[in-house]
Amino acid sequence: MTRRFLRRTLPALAALGLLAAGCRGGYETETLRGEGVREWFLEADGARIEALAVWPAQAEDPLPALLLIHGDRGSAQSHRRDMFQLARQGFYGMSVSLPGFGQSTGPEDLGGPRSVKAILLAVDYLSKQSQVRPGGIAAFGEGLGAAPLMAAAAEDARIRAVAVEEPIYDLAEALPRLPEAQQRRLLRALDGPPGTRPAEYRRRSAREWAPKLQSPLLVIHDPQGRVTPLPQAEALVRAAQEGGRAARLQPGRKPSAEFRSASLERWVVPFVRTHLPPEKPLRRVP
């Protein structure tokens, strides 16, 4: 296979979604439907964070951005289809693989300080893009990705709206309800049970950050969920409200296996449109 052939075919393969995700050197291309796509690595202190971004390349005005943070066993690529859908609705979508997930440098810290730093790296990247409207960054996190997202939003006011799905309110309390394999990974990553490492469990709990948020909060909760009972989801909303933030609970029973996409379409995008109003009306990309 010649270099000339590769130069001609790789962009086309990328546009069709056939190029291997997260390639080492990264790439940027435009699909036949007009979306801009970039896959690359954010770097800091010798660590690499896998990143993926999709946006409507022909947009006339700067776009609101929505940063997507995966849960346990996910990665930046988990949101690939979601971001193409967001681009068609006029958003600049971005996702990252938290440390130890996808192709990001490990080991995993399961919502700890390195996960927070990875999210802040993504926010910093978005804030510097000419395609992103100033003051126009929102974020959505699920499961174990919810607490580090809330921690990042408590630290960085550039995140103007936060939505979380099935957040772990209190990790120490929820630990016995988690799958055994996940429990073992947490005990290993946190170097012990809650009784010996209370601070490490608190910093990975959504309740720790709700009163410190600097932005509105949407909590999506499945009434049949086991990890975060309804009273805890309600307490999370109250904690944010007591901290002076607008916050509400959205009951959301899983309608299908792809609950993430349904949540984005039904609740997250309307929430972002309400709390992150664009300078000009959003244009739907055909």
N, C-alpha and C positions, 0 to 999 in steps of 0.2 A: 504494500500500500504506500503510495508516494506522498510526500509532504504536500504537493499541490492538491492532490485528491482530498487530503485531510482538511486543508484550508478551505476548500470549497464545500465540503459536506458537513463538517462539524456544526457550523451555524444553523444549517438546515435541520439537522437532527435535533439540535437544541430547541429550535422553534416548534418542532413536532412533538417535543416531550420525550424523545427517544435517547437523548444523551444521558449517560450514567449520572445520577444525581450526586452533587457534592464533589465533583472532580477536583483533584488536588490543586490545579492552577486556577480554577474558577473560570467563568465566562460571563459575558453579557451579550444579549441578542434581542431581536424583536420577532415576535411570532407572526404568522401569516394573518392572524386576526387583529394584530396591532398592539399586543401587550409587550411591554418591555419586561425582560426577565434577567435577573442576575443571580448567580450562585458563586459564593466566595467565602473567605474566612476573615473574621474580625480577629485582630491580634492584640494582645496585651500581656506584658510580663512573661513572654515566652509561651503563652497559651494560645490556642487557636479555637475560635468559636465558629462553627458552621452556620452560615447565614443564607437565606433565600429571600428574594424580593420580587414582586410582580406589580406592575402599574400600567395604566393606560398610556401608551407612549405618545399618543396624539392629543393628549389633553391640552386645552388652551390655557388653563389657569393652574396655579399650584394646588395640590390635592391634600385633603385630610389623610392622615396615615393611621393605619391600625396594625399594631404589633401583636402577634399571636404567640403565646407561650404554651408549649405542650405540657401534658401531664406525665405520669410515670410510664415508662416504656415507649414514649413518643420521641419525636425529633422534629427538626425544622421541616422535613419532608412530609410529616403528618398533615400539614396544613397546605400542601401544594395546591390541591384542587380548590380549597376554600379561597385562596388568594386570587386565583383566576376569576372566581365568582365576584370577589370584592372589586377587582379591577373593572369588571363590567358595570359595577355600580358607582364607579368614580372614586375609588380609594387607592392609595398607595399601600399595598400589603407587604409586611415583612415578618419573617419568623426566624428563630435561632434554635439551635440544639444546645440545651444546657450542658454544662461540663459532664463528661462521661456518657453522653447520649449522642446518637448519630455519629458524626465524624468529628465532634468536638473533643478537645483534649480532656482526658480524665485525670484522676478518678472522679466518679460522681460524688457530689456532696448533697444531693437530694433536697434542694431548696435552701442550701446554706449560703454563706457569703460569696462564694465564687459564682453561684447561680445568679445572685443579685447583681454582681459585677458584669456578668454576661448580658443581662437585660439592660443595664445602664450603658454598656457599649453600643447596643442596638439603638437606644434612644439618642445617644450622641451622634450616631451615624445618620439617623433620620433627620435630626435637627439641622444637619449641614447640607441636605439635598435640596437643590433648586426646585425639584418637582413637588416638594412637600411644603405645604402652607405653614408659615411661621405661627407657632402656637396651636398647631393642628395635629397633635399626636395623642392617640388613645391606645389602650391595650386591653387584651383579653387573655386570661390564664385559666387553666383547668387543673383540678386535682392538686398534685404536689407542686405544680407550677404557679398556683394561685398565691401562696404565701410569699415567695420571693418577688413576685410581681408587685404585691402590695407593699413589701419592704422597699422596693425600688421607687414606687410612687410616693411613699412617705419621705424619701430622700430627695427626689427630683421632681420639681413642680412642672417640668416640661411635659409630664404625662398628665393630660388634662381630663381624662375620664378613664375609669377602670371598671371592667366587668370580669367576674370570676364565676366559674361553674364548679359545683361540688368541691368547694374549698375545704381543707382540713382545718377546722376551727381550733382544735387543741390536739397536737400530734401525740403527746404523751397519753392523753385519754383515749385517742382513737387507735393507738397501736394494736391492742388486742383484736380489733375488728378488721385489721388489714390482712390480706393474704399472707400465709406463712413465709413465702419466698420474699415478699416485700418487707416483712418484719425483720428477717435475717439481714437483708441489705441495709436497712436502717440502723440496726444494732451495730453492724460492721462500720458503716460510714460515720456514725456518731460516736463510735468507740464506747458503747455501753448502753444500758437501759436508762429510762428517764430519771430514776432515783439517783444515779451517779453523774448524769450529764444534764441537769435541768435547763441550763441556759441554752444548750444546743437544741433542745426540743422546743423551747419557747420561741426561739428565733425562726423556727420553721413552722410556726403556728399562725394562722391568719388572724386570730384574735389579738396577737401582739401588735399588729400594724394598723388595725382598723381605726383606733382613735388618733393615729398620727397621719392619716391620709391627708393629702392636699388637694384632692379631686373628688368628684362624685363617684359613687360606687353602686354597681348593680350586682346582686348575688342571685345566681340561677341555681335553684335547688330542686332535686328530684324528690318528691314526697316519699318515694319508695327506697331512697338511698339508705345505705347502712352505715357509711363512714361518717357522714355529718348529719345527725338527726335534725329534724326541723327546729326544735328549740335552740340549737346551737347556731343554725343559720340566721334565725331571728335575732339572737344575741349579737351576732356579727354586725348586722344592720344597725342595731341600737348603738353599738359601740362607735360606729362611724358617725351616726347622727349626734351622739353626745360629744364627739370631737369637732362638731360644727360642719360636717359634710352632708350634702344631700345623698341619701342612700335608700334603696328599696329592695325588697325581696320579690323575685319572680319564680313562682312555682313552675316547674317544667318537667313533666313526666316524659321519659324517653319515648318518642314516637317511632323510632327505628334504630337500627344498629349504628347509623351515622348521626348520633345526637349532636355532635359538635357542629356540623353544617347546619342542622335545624336550629340550633341555638343562635348561631351567628345571624341567620336570616330572620328569625322570628323576633329576637330580643336584643341582641348586641348591636346590630346596625341601627335600629330605631333609637336605642339608648344613646349611641354615639352621635347620631344626627341631632338629637335634642340637646346634648350637653357639649357638643363640639360643633357649633354652627359654622358653616363655611362663610368666607367673606362674600362669596357669590354663590347662587344656587348650584348644587351639584348637577353636573351633566351626566346622564346615563350614556355610557359608551355602547354603541350598537353591537 
